Amino acid sequence: MGHSTNLFKKAQTIIPGGVNSPVRAFKGVGGTPFFIKSGNGPYLIDLDNKQYIDYVCSWGPLILGHAHPTVIAALNKTIPQGLGYGAPTEIEVEMAELITQLIPSIKKVRMVNSGTEATQSAIRLARGFTGRNKILKFQGCYHGHSDSLLVKSGSGLLTFSIPDSLGVPAEFTQHTLVAPFNDIQAVQRIFAQFGEEIAAIIVEPIAGNMNCIPPLADFLPNLRSICDQYKSLLIFDEVITGFRVSLHGAQSLYNVIPDLTCLGKIIGGGLPVGAFGGRQDIMEYLAPLGPVYQAGTLSGNPIALTAGLATLQVLQQSPQVYQDLAKATQYFLEELKVVANQYSIPLHTQSVGSMFGIFFTQKNSIHNYDQVACCNLENFKQFFHGLLNQGIYIAPSAFEVGFISTAHSQSVLDQTLEAAKRIFFQMNGYDTSATSALLEVDTLSAE
Ligand SMILES: *Cc1c(COP(=O)(O)O)cnc(C)c1O
């Protein structure tokens, strides 16, 4: 038995489910998670010394791949000077300067320790600033695990939202309204009824927690104008998209300016960091200037910010990096579709820059959570395990987005395509009956 299997057994006796974040347990695909020994460029090495090409990239932060030399060198320089002081440091000002320079809608920024903290604090700030309680979020968008945001789906659009987790009193989510992603009419209906009570809309400008769903053409501009009309705030949760799809955020790609922006993942370069920022008048409502309390013992930690700042500086110094990443991602997805086609596996892909989604479906566009949920899960599981067996790691859930880093070379992508070809061949040869039965279901539930 492998070291990972043994360790997972032991872990389960002393850590709930054996993991410190649920999706790591492979519940969505079955099987046993592997334990990581190290990472290097596009590769992960597990405890049994098996190497994997990694398309998870720590769930987004590692846009430069694992253990990028510049990031590691910066850390090696900073660490000997102490690990944190709970007092102001120069690097916090440098980080704030860089963020406000790269994302102009952010006039002031506060550092925190995770994406969850960023969104939770931004919501509190929006409520404090507007003096309103309700917020609107979208089905399938994830904004961390704080109480009022842990809601995906009300049983009807305008009914009170049901918490996704035990331990969240319904009273805590009664102010959370939910609409389907990309459905502006649903948003208009909700605002017609509750508009004057809504503090903010919070949205992932490109949904990255229900696979990969870009916004439809008018969706974000319409959210902006609805917020303006009702004097509600627009919060972009760019925890994934910030510095992933562009050096200036998804907001620059779609040319829609939010009032507040939440950041995380890439700005920590692999260490725990989050941030939220935006309009000056709003940010000045924060303590110690204003009446909205927010704090953190480890916030602005110099080691974490060193990794983040080094990552951002590498990105800033090589502006062609985003085009290269997008090109590599498009190549990979187009070839993947060609291979799937050869073996008659219905497959659709979506991407923005280097964040991508693979959908086992006959549809050629996916706009919302319900459509993702209709995709063929069995095909996804076979694909996941087929790749894993051949040393390729994609997220262990059909609802997660994939990432390509600057360390993913053409040969790494081609190796993945070869592996996919072998899997599609098998899926086609041995499992046609099961596949076509599932496809019928998928087609029936289309739109
Ligand atoms: C990951 C993520 C979060 C939560 O960040 P954590 O660091 O895991 O707390 C929030 N919003 C989005 C869009 C995310 O992808």
The ligand as a MOL file (V3000), in Angstrom:
LIG
                    3D

  0  0  0     0  0            999 V3000
M  V30 BEGIN CTAB
M  V30 COUNTS 15 15 0 0 0
M  V30 BEGIN ATOM
M  V30 1 C -11.2680 30.7060 -3.1020 0
M  V30 2 C -12.3180 31.7320 -3.1600 0
M  V30 3 C -12.7520 32.4370 -2.0320 0
M  V30 4 C -12.3200 32.0670 -0.6410 0
M  V30 5 O -10.9690 32.2060 -0.4560 0
M  V30 6 P -10.2520 31.4140 0.7600 0
M  V30 7 O -8.8550 31.9230 0.7270 0
M  V30 8 O -10.3930 29.9630 0.4390 0
M  V30 9 O -10.9790 31.7710 2.0020 0
M  V30 10 C -13.6240 33.4820 -2.1980 0
M  V30 11 N -14.0840 33.8140 -3.4140 0
M  V30 12 C -13.7230 33.1400 -4.5270 0
M  V30 13 C -14.2230 33.5840 -5.8470 0
M  V30 14 C -12.8430 32.0670 -4.4220 0
M  V30 15 O -12.5240 31.3790 -5.5210 0
M  V30 END ATOM
M  V30 BEGIN BOND
M  V30 1 1 1 2
M  V30 2 1 2 3
M  V30 3 2 2 14
M  V30 4 1 3 4
M  V30 5 2 3 10
M  V30 6 1 4 5
M  V30 7 1 5 6
M  V30 8 2 6 7
M  V30 9 1 6 8
M  V30 10 1 6 9
M  V30 11 1 10 11
M  V30 12 2 11 12
M  V30 13 1 12 13
M  V30 14 1 12 14
M  V30 15 1 14 15
M  V30 END BOND
M  V30 END CTAB
M  END
